[in-house]
Amino acid sequence: MKATCLIPFYNERERIAQVLEVICRVKNIGQILCVDDGSSDGTAEYLEAVWPQVELVRLPENQGKAAAIRHGLPAVKNDLILLMDADLQDLRQEEIEAAITAMDDHRAIDMIILRRINSPWFVRWYRSDILLSGERLIKKTDLEQVMKQRMKRYQLEVAINRYMLKHKKIVRWMPWSAMNTYKVDKLGILDGSKKEFKMYVEIVSFVGFSHMMLQLTSFTKKLRHKHEGKPAYKTRALQSLES
């Protein structure tokens, strides 16, 4: 099974190279598609000059992550999509390959979220390491349905979660060592904190408080997979679907 790696970005020239250096080595990625969300720092020009194997979609102005994904989706060539943020640190090739292989081995699974296990304790405490992880494997047909919802900027991940819950899709998470670059590191403490606060306000206003609590309390569980280096077992849901 080959996947398309879909990476939206906005002014990430300083960070995107360390993501692409790993992604380009992943054996089961057949297409790398980057979407420039109106960057002004020359990231797109840098990609065209240094990464010719990367396909590029460009938006004329900044519209937010959800819009970038929506514009990039028609150019996706594979049935499986790996959504990936452009500001990640410490990616591991073997973890990405294991996740794609797990989707191939467990065809009953509809989505795998790469859980950011090295996130700070307060991020793990309210499950943002899972619920808001930007790294997830999802079928193109499902993502196309998700994108029919009206959403903006920071609401993509919870919109995907809500769709999966509503349609009773099977979702699992796998450990992910990479870390994203926090807004306070990019913008400074004051502006970064304002951005973080705005993000959470937008997220909760989109799905509503009660559904956000549903996601917090009951959405998804871990997939134990043989490629993880631990004994493999199948969850009851998978066993019943495969029997």
MARDOBA-709770 format. One record per residue: residue in one letter; x, y, z of N, C-alpha, C in turn. Coordinates in steps of 0.05 Angstrom, whole numbers, plus 5000, padded with zeros to 4 digits. Each point is the difference from the previous one (the first is absolute). Layout:
N
NODE  residu   n.X   n.Y   n.Z  ca.X  ca.Y  ca.Z   c.X   c.Y   c.Z
NODE       A     X     Y     Z     X     Y     Z     X     Y     Z
...
% end
This chain:
243
NODE  residu   n.X   n.Y   n.Z  ca.X  ca.Y  ca.Z   c.X   c.Y   c.Z
NODE       M  5017  4976  5000  4983  5024  5000  5018  5025  5000
NODE       K  4994  5018  4982  5014  5026  4998  4982  5022  5010
NODE       A  5012  5019  5014  4985  5023  5010  5010  5026  4988
NODE       T  4983  5020  4999  5008  5027  4994  5004  5015  5026
NODE       C  5023  5013  5002  5005  5017  5024  4992  5028  4992
NODE       L  4980  5010  5015  4989  5027  4994  5009  5019  5022
NODE       I  5015  5020  4993  5012  5018  5019  4992  5029  4994
NODE       P  4982  5012  5016  4994  5028  4997  5021  5016  5015
NODE       F  5006  5024  4990  5020  5016  5015  4995  5030  4996
NODE       Y  5010  5015  5019  4999  5029  4999  5025  5011  5013
NODE       N  5018  5011  4984  5025  5012  5009  5016  4980  5017
NODE       E  5007  4978  4988  5015  4979  5014  5027  4993  4987
NODE       R  5012  5020  4987  5025  4995  4986  5021  4990  5020
NODE       E  5000  5009  5024  5021  4992  5019  4996  4972  5011
NODE       R  4976  4989  4997  4995  4974  5013  4992  4977  4981
NODE       I  4990  5007  4976  4988  4979  4984  5020  4980  4989
NODE       A  5026  5008  4997  5020  4983  4989  5004  4975  5017
NODE       Q  4999  5003  5027  5005  4976  5017  4976  4981  4999
NODE       V  4977  5009  4992  4977  4982  4995  5004  4986  4974
NODE       L  5006  5014  4979  5003  4988  4973  5024  4981  4998
NODE       E  5021  5005  5015  5023  4982  5000  4992  4972  5009
NODE       V  4982  4998  5018  4990  4974  5010  4979  4989  4981
NODE       I  4980  5017  4993  4978  4990  4984  5010  4989  4973
NODE       C  5020  5012  4988  5010  4991  4974  5014  4973  5002
NODE       R  5006  4991  5024  5013  4973  5003  4979  4978  5006
NODE       V  4976  5008  5006  4979  4980  5008  4992  4984  4976
NODE       K  5004  4973  5001  4997  4983  4977  4971  4998  4991
NODE       N  4981  5002  5018  4972  4997  4991  4985  5026  4997
NODE       I  5014  5022  4994  4988  5025  4992  5005  5003  4970
NODE       G  4978  5002  4984  5003  5001  4971  4997  5028  4989
NODE       Q  4992  5019  5017  4996  5028  4991  5004  5019  5024
NODE       I  5015  5021  4996  5003  5021  5020  4988  5025  4989
NODE       L  4980  5010  5013  4985  5023  4990  4999  5022  5021
NODE       C  5013  5022  4994  5000  5023  5019  4982  5022  4991
NODE       V  4985  5012  5018  4982  5022  4994  5009  5025  5013
NODE       D  5007  5020  4984  5010  5025  5011  4975  5018  5006
NODE       D  4996  5005  5025  4977  5016  5009  5007  5030  5000
NODE       G  5008  5010  4977  5005  5029  4997  5025  5009  5015
NODE       S  5021  4984  5001  5025  5007  5014  5013  5025  4988
NODE       S  5014  5015  5017  5014  5024  4991  5030  4998  5005
NODE       D  5010  4977  5009  5028  4997  5007  5016  4984  4979
NODE       G  4988  4995  4977  5015  4986  4979  5001  4969  5003
NODE       T  4982  4989  5017  5001  4971  5003  4994  4985  4974
NODE       A  4980  5010  4985  4993  4987  4974  5023  5001  4981
NODE       E  5013  5022  4997  5023  5003  4982  5023  4981  5009
NODE       Y  5003  4998  5026  5021  4982  5011  4994  4971  4992
NODE       L  4975  4992  5003  4992  4972  4993  5004  4995  4970
NODE       E  4993  5019  4983  5003  4996  4972  5029  4998  4992
NODE       A  5018  5014  5014  5028  5000  4994  5015  4975  5011
NODE       V  4992  4991  5024  5016  4980  5014  4986  4973  5000
NODE       W  4974  4999  4999  4985  4975  5002  4983  4996  4975
NODE       P  5012  4993  4978  4984  4997  4975  4981  4976  5000
NODE       Q  5005  4981  5018  4982  4977  5002  4974  5006  5015
NODE       V  4999  5024  5012  4976  5008  5015  4981  5015  4981
NODE       E  4975  4992  5000  4979  5014  4984  4990  5024  5017
NODE       L  4994  5022  4987  4993  5024  5015  4974  5012  4990
NODE       V  4982  5006  5019  4976  5015  4994  5002  5027  5015
NODE       R  4994  5022  4987  5004  5026  5012  4973  5015  5002
NODE       L  4995  5011  5025  4977  5018  5004  5010  5028  4999
NODE       P  4985  5018  4988  5009  5028  4997  5002  5015  5026
NODE       E  4984  4992  5020  5001  5014  5026  4994  4980  5022
NODE       N  5008  5007  5024  4997  4983  5023  4971  4996  5007
NODE       Q  4991  4974  5000  4972  4994  5006  4997  4980  5023
NODE       G  5022  4989  5010  4998  4982  5022  5003  4971  4991
NODE       K  5006  4983  5019  5007  4972  4995  4977  4985  4986
NODE       A  4976  5004  5009  4977  4985  4988  4997  5007  4971
NODE       A  5003  5026  4993  4998  5008  4972  5023  4989  4983
NODE       A  5023  4999  5012  5024  4989  4986  4995  4970  4993
NODE       I  4990  4985  5019  4994  4972  4995  4979  4997  4978
NODE       R  4979  5017  5002  4979  4999  4980  5010  5005  4972
NODE       H  5018  5019  4997  5011  5006  4974  5020  4979  4990
NODE       G  5013  4987  5018  5019  4979  4992  4988  4973  4994
NODE       L  4977  4995  5011  4987  4973  4998  4996  4991  4971
NODE       P  4991  5017  4982  4996  4990  4972  5025  4990  4987
NODE       A  5024  5009  5009  5025  4991  4988  5011  4974  5012
NODE       V  4986  4989  5020  5009  4975  5013  4995  4977  4981
NODE       K  5021  4983  4997  4999  4978  4980  4994  4973  5013
NODE       N  5004  4997  5026  4997  4974  5014  4975  5000  5017
NODE       D  4990  4976  5006  4976  4996  5015  5005  5005  5030
NODE       L  5025  4999  5009  5007  5004  5028  5016  5026  5002
NODE       I  4993  5016  5020  5013  5026  5004  5013  5001  5027
NODE       L  5025  5008  5001  5014  5006  5025  5001  5030  5003
NODE       L  4983  5011  5018  5001  5028  5006  5024  5006  5018
NODE       M  5015  5021  4994  5025  5005  5014  5004  5030  5003
NODE       D  5007  5009  5024  5006  5028  5005  5029  5005  4990
NODE       A  5004  5026  4993  5026  5007  4988  5021  5009  5021
NODE       D  4992  5002  5025  5018  5011  5020  5010  4979  5020
NODE       L  5000  4975  4992  5007  4978  5019  5030  4998  5005
NODE       Q  5006  4989  5023  5028  4995  5007  5002  4970  5008
NODE       D  5023  4989  4995  5007  4972  5008  4981  4979  4989
NODE       L  4995  5002  4974  4984  4979  4987  5016  4975  4998
NODE       R  4986  4977  5000  5013  4974  4997  4987  4985  4977
NODE       Q  5017  4994  4980  4991  4986  4976  4985  4974  5007
NODE       E  5012  4985  5018  4988  4974  5006  4972  5001  5012
NODE       E  4994  5022  5015  4973  5003  5011  4980  5006  4978
NODE       I  5008  5016  4981  4981  5005  4978  4995  4975  4983
NODE       E  5021  4986  4994  4997  4975  4984  4983  4980  5015
NODE       A  5004  4998  5027  4984  4981  5015  4971  5007  5000
NODE       A  4993  5026  5001  4972  5009  5000  4987  4993  4974
NODE       I  5014  5006  4977  4988  4994  4974  4997  4970  4997
NODE       T  5019  4984  5009  4998  4971  4999  4977  4990  5017
NODE       A  4995  5012  5023  4978  4992  5017  4973  5005  4986
NODE       M  4998  5022  4986  4975  5005  4985  4996  4978  4978
NODE       D  5022  4991  4989  4998  4979  4979  4993  4973  5013
NODE       D  5012  4995  5023  4995  4974  5014  4972  4998  5012
NODE       H  4990  5023  5010  4973  5000  5013  4981  5017  4983
NODE       R  4989  4987  4980  4984  5015  4981  4974  5010  5012
NODE       A  4992  4989  5023  4976  5009  5014  5003  5028  5012
NODE       I  5024  5008  5004  5005  5026  5013  4997  5022  4979
NODE       D  4986  5022  5008  4994  5022  4982  5020  5023  5003
NODE       M  5012  5002  5024  5019  5022  5004  5020  4992  5023
NODE       I  5025  5008  4996  5019  4997  5022  5011  5028  5006
NODE       I  4999  5008  5025  5011  5025  5010  5027  4994  5011
NODE       L  5020  5016  4993  5026  4998  5011  5001  5018  5025
NODE       R  5000  4986  5023  4999  5015  5026  5027  5011  5008
NODE       R  5000  5025  5006  5025  5014  5008  5007  4994  5029
NODE       I  5013  4977  5004  5005  4990  5027  5020  5016  5016
NODE       N  5015  5018  4986  5020  5016  5015  4989  5028  5006
NODE       S  4974  5004  4996  4988  5026  5007  5002  5006  5029
NODE       P  5000  5025  5009  5000  5007  5028  4976  4987  5015
NODE       W  5003  4997  5026  4979  4986  5015  4973  5013  4998
NODE       F  4999  5027  4999  4974  5013  4999  4986  4996  4973
NODE       V  5015  4995  4979  4989  4994  4974  4988  4971  5000
NODE       R  5015  4982  5013  4990  4972  5002  4976  4999  5019
NODE       W  5000  5017  5020  4978  4999  5020  4973  5005  4987
NODE       Y  4998  5019  4981  4974  5004  4987  5000  4988  4972
NODE       R  5017  4981  4995  5000  4982  4977  5005  5015  4973
NODE       S  5012  5023  5001  5006  5014  4975  5021  4985  4984
NODE       D  5016  4984  5014  5020  4984  4986  4988  4980  4981
NODE       I  4974  4994  5004  4985  4982  4982  4980  5016  4984
NODE       L  4983  5015  5013  4977  5013  4987  5009  5021  4980
NODE       L  5021  5014  5006  5009  5022  4983  5025  4993  4984
NODE       S  5009  4975  5001  5023  4992  4985  4995  5005  4970
NODE       G  5019  5014  4987  4997  5006  4972  5010  4977  4982
NODE       E  5011  4979  5012  5011  4978  4986  4980  4976  5002
NODE       R  4988  4994  4978  4981  4978  5000  4997  4988  4971
NODE       L  4995  4974  5000  4995  4986  4975  4970  4997  4996
NODE       I  4990  5009  4978  4971  5001  4995  4995  4993  4971
NODE       K  4978  4987  4994  4993  4993  4973  4991  5026  4985
NODE       K  5007  5002  4975  4993  5024  4985  4970  5004  4999
NODE       T  4985  4978  4997  4971  5003  4998  4988  5011  5026
NODE       D  5011  4993  5023  4991  5011  5025  5007  5029  5003
NODE       L  5025  5007  4993  5009  5028  5002  4983  5018  4981
NODE       E  4993  4990  4977  4983  5015  4982  4973  5007  5013
NODE       Q  4989  4980  5015  4975  5005  5014  5003  5020  5023
NODE       V  5022  4997  5014  5006  5019  5022  5001  5029  4990
NODE       M  5013  5003  4977  5004  5027  4989  4975  5013  4990
NODE       K  4978  4986  4999  4975  5012  4993  4988  5017  5022
NODE       Q  5011  4995  5025  4991  5017  5022  5012  5028  4998
NODE       R  4986  5019  5010  5010  5027  5001  5018  5003  5025
NODE       M  5025  5005  4995  5019  5002  5022  5021  5020  4992
NODE       K  5016  5009  5020  5021  5019  4994  5025  4993  5017
NODE       R  5022  5008  4990  5026  5000  5014  5005  4976  5018
NODE       Y  4994  5003  5025  5009  4980  5020  4980  4977  5005
NODE       Q  4979  4999  4984  4978  4981  5007  5002  4974  4985
NODE       L  5020  4996  4984  5002  4976  4983  5000  4974  5016
NODE       E  5018  4998  5020  5003  4975  5014  4974  4992  5015
NODE       V  4988  5019  5014  4975  4993  5014  4977  4994  4981
NODE       A  5001  5013  4976  4980  4994  4980  5003  4971  4990
NODE       I  5025  4991  4997  5005  4972  4992  4990  4982  5022
NODE       N  5007  5006  5025  4991  4984  5023  4970  4997  5001
NODE       R  4986  5023  4996  4971  5000  5001  4988  4982  4978
NODE       Y  5011  5002  4976  4991  4984  4978  5004  4970  5006
NODE       M  5023  4993  5011  5005  4972  5006  4981  4989  5022
NODE       L  4995  5016  5020  4981  4992  5021  4972  4997  4989
NODE       K  4991  5020  4984  4973  5000  4990  4995  4976  4982
NODE       H  5019  4992  4984  4997  4978  4981  5010  4974  5010
NODE       K  5006  4999  5026  5009  4975  5014  5024  4987  4986
NODE       K  5019  5017  4992  5024  4990  4988  5019  4989  5021
NODE       I  5017  4981  4992  5019  4989  5018  5026  5016  4999
NODE       V  5007  5011  5023  5024  5018  5002  5018  4989  5022
NODE       R  5026  4999  4994  5020  4992  5020  5023  5020  4999
NODE       W  5015  5000  5022  5024  5017  5000  5025  4983  5004
NODE       M  5022  5010  4990  5026  4988  5003  5020  5020  5010
NODE       P  5020  4992  5015  5019  5019  5012  5016  5015  4978
NODE       W  5006  5025  5006  5013  5018  4981  5020  5017  5015
NODE       S  5025  4997  4995  5021  5014  5015  5004  5029  4993
NODE       A  4991  5008  4976  5004  5027  4991  4985  5021  5017
NODE       M  5011  5024  5000  4988  5022  5015  4995  5023  4980
NODE       N  4978  5014  5004  4995  5024  4984  5013  5024  5013
NODE       T  5003  5021  4985  5012  5025  5010  4977  5017  5010
NODE       Y  4999  5006  5025  4978  5015  5012  5000  5029  4991
NODE       K  4976  5012  5000  4997  5027  4990  5016  5020  5017
NODE       V  5005  4995  5025  5016  5018  5016  5029  5000  4991
NODE       D  5009  4977  4989  5027  4999  4989  5003  5014  4974
NODE       K  4978  5001  4985  5001  5014  4974  4995  5030  5003
NODE       L  4981  5007  5017  4991  5028  5001  5007  5015  5025
NODE       G  5012  4986  5020  5005  5012  5026  4977  4994  5019
NODE       I  5005  5005  5026  4981  4992  5021  4974  5014  4997
NODE       L  5000  5026  4996  4974  5015  4999  4984  4993  4975
NODE       D  5011  5003  4977  4985  4995  4975  4994  4970  4997
NODE       G  5019  4983  5009  4995  4971  4998  4978  4991  5019
NODE       S  4999  5011  5024  4978  4993  5019  4973  5010  4989
NODE       K  4999  5023  4988  4975  5010  4989  4991  4981  4978
NODE       K  5019  4991  4983  4993  4981  4978  4989  4974  5011
NODE       E  5013  4990  5021  4992  4975  5013  4972  5002  5011
NODE       F  4995  5023  5014  4973  5004  5011  4979  5002  4978
NODE       K  5006  5014  4979  4981  5003  4978  4995  4972  4987
NODE       M  5020  4984  4998  4997  4973  4989  4979  4984  5016
NODE       Y  5003  4999  5027  4982  4984  5016  4972  5011  5000
NODE       V  4997  5027  4999  4974  5012  4998  4986  4991  4974
NODE       E  5015  5001  4978  4988  4992  4974  4993  4970  5000
NODE       I  5016  4984  5013  4995  4971  5000  4975  4994  5015
NODE       V  4997  5011  5024  4977  4994  5017  4974  5012  4988
NODE       S  5003  5024  4988  4976  5012  4988  4990  4984  4975
NODE       F  5019  4986  4987  4992  4985  4977  4985  4974  5007
NODE       V  5010  4985  5018  4987  4974  5007  4980  5002  5023
NODE       G  5002  5021  5016  4983  5003  5023  5013  4986  5025
NODE       F  4992  5010  5023  5013  4990  5025  4994  4971  5005
NODE       S  4975  4992  4996  4992  4972  5006  5014  4980  4982
NODE       H  5003  5007  4974  5014  4982  4982  5030  4999  5006
NODE       M  5010  5023  5008  5029  5001  5007  5005  4982  5024
NODE       M  4981  4999  5018  5003  4982  5023  4998  4971  4992
NODE       L  4983  4994  4980  4998  4973  4989  5027  4992  4988
NODE       Q  5012  5017  4985  5027  4994  4989  5020  4996  5022
NODE       L  4999  5017  5020  5019  4998  5022  4998  4974  5015
NODE       T  4976  4990  5003  4996  4977  5017  4999  4973  4986
NODE       S  4994  4999  4974  4995  4974  4988  5011  4996  4972
NODE       F  5015  5019  4990  5008  4997  4972  5027  4986  4997
NODE       T  4999  4977  4987  5022  4984  4991  5017  4987  5022
NODE       K  5014  4979  4992  5018  4986  5019  5024  4990  4984
NODE       K  5019  4989  5014  5026  4993  4987  4997  4975  4983
NODE       L  5014  5000  4978  5004  4976  4984  5027  4988  5006
NODE       R  4999  4975  5009  5026  4986  5004  5005  4984  4975
NODE       H  5023  5004  4989  5006  4989  4974  5028  4987  5000
NODE       K  5003  4979  4985  5025  4985  5000  5024  5016  4992
NODE       H  4996  5020  4984  5022  5017  4991  5009  5020  5021
NODE       E  4985  5000  5022  5007  5017  5023  5023  4988  5016
NODE       G  5005  4975  4995  5021  4986  5016  4989  4986  5024
NODE       K  4973  4999  5002  4987  4986  5023  4982  4978  4989
NODE       P  4992  4981  5017  4983  4979  4991  4974  5012  4988
NODE       A  4992  4990  4977  4976  5010  4987  4975  4988  5012
NODE       Y  4979  5016  5002  4974  4988  5006  4979  5017  4986
NODE       K  4977  4989  4997  4978  5014  4987  4979  5008  5021
NODE       T  4990  5024  4998  4979  5008  5018  4975  4984  4993
NODE       R  4981  5000  5019  4975  4986  4995  4985  5011  4976
NODE       A  5001  5026  4996  4987  5012  4977  5011  4989  4974
NODE       L  5027  4998  4999  5013  4990  4976  4994  4970  4996
NODE       Q  5001  4985  5022  4994  4971  4999  4972  4995  4989
NODE       S  4981  5015  5010  4972  4996  4991  4996  5008  4971
NODE       L  5014  5020  4991  4998  5009  4973  5014  4981  4980
NODE       E  5021  4988  5009  5016  4983  4982  4990  4971  5001
NODE       S  4984  4993  5020  4991  4972  5002  4976  4995  4981
% end
